[in-house]
Amino acid sequence: MNHATEEGFGGASGYLTIDLAILARNYQRLAAEVAPGRAAAVVKADAYGLGAERVSSTLYAEGCRHFFVAHFVEALRLKPHLPEEATLFVLNGLQPGNETAAVERGIVPVINTLEQWYQWTSAAEVLGRRLPAVLQFDTGMSRLGLPPEDRATLTGLLEAESGIDVLFIMSHLASADDIDSGQNEDQRAEMERITGEFPQFPVCFANSGGIFLGKAYHSVLARPGIALYGGAPTVGQANPMEPVVSLDVAVVQTRTVPSGTRVGYGATHVTTGKARLATIAAGYADGLLRSLSGRGAVYHDGVRLPIVGRVSMDSIIIDISAVPEGGLAPGSLVEVLGPHQTLEDVARDAGTIAYEILTGLGHRYERRYR
Ligand SMILES: *Cc1c(COP(=O)(O)O)cnc(C)c1O
């Protein structure tokens, strides 16, 4: 989709390119890694900002049949765009009031508490039909899922006729991106105990990082998110995934300034020699976090151009002294994400993680799907 053409003007302020062929390759890479288990796709937060509809239909064509979102509203939006044979799961659980809409649309809740179990069983009873669900257990993250002390009650509930078909059980790893963390083995061992208590159900366990912790973490269904989109599944290791996203931003103005010139809000940068500066058309409202002020960089033809001064809402000032005069002019593009700068590079400079950069990339860029 080309907004510029559609809206009848050229010269977008930035171009966010999403390579669906690479997304498909990343899916196949992960599916091969977890085989004979299967790979689901986590498409919450609009597929980490890349567009849940486009991403999901691409992955469906690659054989993916299990799609996870976080919020019920995300499921409502995505469901009409998914083929019937795909199943959509809501990780954050069943909120009171969602039951009827979930049943009508065939959205499957992840049951995270006994309360949610009772809600779903009474919906089954009221509607006089069996309802599918996933059961999530907390294996040591204290975020979502049934705590250990509720497992005995659950065992009893499962022995009675509940009207619920449990499709699988799941849990989530808190430190999967750190292969040296002892928490991984603790959670895996806890999941093994749970599997012993509920041997009748298949298991869904690993996120992106978990997939690269080895076979013991794979189970029947893995739930990768970030790795599909090209993010590194493991911190401090070579990234086995290919980058899906690139971002190029347009220069809107250039200037040459003498030594001692104040740059940007608060004059946090003052030039120490004659310098050439460019203002580019993206800022913190476009997901280039303010913490990149005076720290990050962009690239042009492989040349690093540092961010100088504070990141503004809609623009950033960069030092282009390293580019030959006339090499950058209004309309020229600089690389924010691409061959010279990964998501992880930007995340490091911003003091955050690739997930936050990816999900924060704003809606003012022209999106190009390849
Ligand atoms: C977000 C999420 C995932 C995906 O995690 P990645 O690290 O992006 O692979 C998987 N499972 C749950 C429960 C999640 O919340």
The ligand as an SDF file (V2000), in Angstrom:
LIG
                    3D

 15 15  0  0  0  0  0  0  0  0999 V2000
    4.7490  -11.7260   24.1090 C   0  0  0  0  0  0  0  0  0  0  0  0
    4.6310  -13.1560   24.4740 C   0  0  0  0  0  0  0  0  0  0  0  0
    5.2370  -14.1460   23.6910 C   0  0  0  0  0  0  0  0  0  0  0  0
    6.2000  -13.8230   22.5820 C   0  0  0  0  0  0  0  0  0  0  0  0
    7.4480  -13.5130   23.1610 O   0  0  0  0  0  0  0  0  0  0  0  0
    8.7370  -13.1950   22.2810 P   0  0  0  0  0  0  0  0  0  0  0  0
    9.8010  -13.0230   23.3000 O   0  0  0  0  0  0  0  0  0  0  0  0
    8.4430  -11.9760   21.5120 O   0  0  0  0  0  0  0  0  0  0  0  0
    8.9600  -14.3700   21.3970 O   0  0  0  0  0  0  0  0  0  0  0  0
    4.9700  -15.4710   23.9860 C   0  0  0  0  0  0  0  0  0  0  0  0
    4.1630  -15.7990   25.0260 N   0  0  0  0  0  0  0  0  0  0  0  0
    3.5890  -14.8680   25.8340 C   0  0  0  0  0  0  0  0  0  0  0  0
    2.7410  -15.3090   26.9540 C   0  0  0  0  0  0  0  0  0  0  0  0
    3.8190  -13.5290   25.5900 C   0  0  0  0  0  0  0  0  0  0  0  0
    3.2710  -12.6030   26.3990 O   0  0  0  0  0  0  0  0  0  0  0  0
  1  2  1  0
  2  3  1  0
  2 14  2  0
  3  4  1  0
  3 10  2  0
  4  5  1  0
  5  6  1  0
  6  7  2  0
  6  8  1  0
  6  9  1  0
 10 11  1  0
 11 12  2  0
 12 13  1  0
 12 14  1  0
 14 15  1  0
M  END
$$$$
